Every structure is written in structure tokens, then in C-alpha cells.
Amino acid sequence: MAGMRHVKVQYAKTHLSALIAAVERGEEFVIARGDTPAARLVPIEPLGPRELGFVAYTVPDDFFNALPEDELAAWDGTS
């Protein structure tokens, strides 16, 4: 965890907004409880655009058939 600034929990609680602003600029922090590292505060990777239809899937022929009575009752909560 070299290269990361280490801060204590109390400091992080008091200066959270400033720490988040620093993280948004690319800095990384280790938050320690006493001398024991407990968490890392790091920038998140931006999410890319979601791609629709990337999973190959075929709807089975019987997908829209009526459910059997016992299964329908289970879904309705009447079984």
C-alpha cells in the first residue's frame, strides 16, 4: 500500500468531503483503525455504456404456454 496516504478513522470522519474531493482527483487513501489498515478509499472506474443483447439467448417455444395448474397455484400463493 505504498504511495497511498494513511489516515486514521477519526480524521476520515472529520474530513470526509475533502478526502472524497482528493479521491476524485485521483489520490488514494488507506483508512486505519489505530495502526491497523481497515479500508481503502480509491476512485471508482467509470461505467461504460451498457451493451444490449450481448448474451445469446433463445426463448423456448413453450415459453408463452399456460402454466400447469399446480405451478400457477404456487405463484398465486393458493397451493
N, C-alpha and C positions, 0 to 999 in steps of 0.2 A: 504494500500500500504506500510505497514511496511516491513522492510527488503530490500526494494529497495532503491538504491541511487537516490537522486533527483539532477538533473542538470538543469540549465537554457538553453533556446534555443540557446543563443549566444555561450555558452560553447559547446553544442552539435554540432553546426555548425563548430566550430573551431577544435574539437577533434573527429569528427565522426568516423574516421578509428580506433582510439583507443577504442572508445565505442563499435564498432562492434566487435573488437577483444575480448573485455571483455564479450560481449554477447555470442560469440562463446565458451567461457569458462564456460558459464552458469550463468553469472551475469545478473541482470535485472535493468533497469533504468526507472525513471519517468522523462519526459522532461516537464518542466514548463515554461509557459509564465508569467513572473513576479512570483507571489506566487501561481498561479493557475495551477494545473496539466493539461497538454494538451495531452500528449501521453505517451504510454509505449513502451519501447524498450526491447523486450524479445526474447529468442531463438525460432526458429520455430521448430515444430515437424517434424522429418524426414518422408518423404513419404514412405510408404511401397510399395511393389510390387503391380502392378495393376492386378486384377483378371479378366480375360476374361470370359464372359459367366455367370456372377453371377446373371443376371436378366433373369428371364424366359420370353421368348417371342416367339410367333409363328407367322410366316409370313402368312398372309391370302392367301387363294387360288387365289384370283383375283389380287394379288399384281403386277404381271407382265402383266396383261391385258393392252391393249392400253387405253389411256385416252380418255374421251369423247372430241369431237371437241372444245366445249366451254372452257373446262378446259385446253386443250392443247394450245389454243389461249391465255389464260390468262398467262400461263407460258412463252410463246413466246413473250408476250407483244404486240400481234396483236389484242387483243379484244377491 
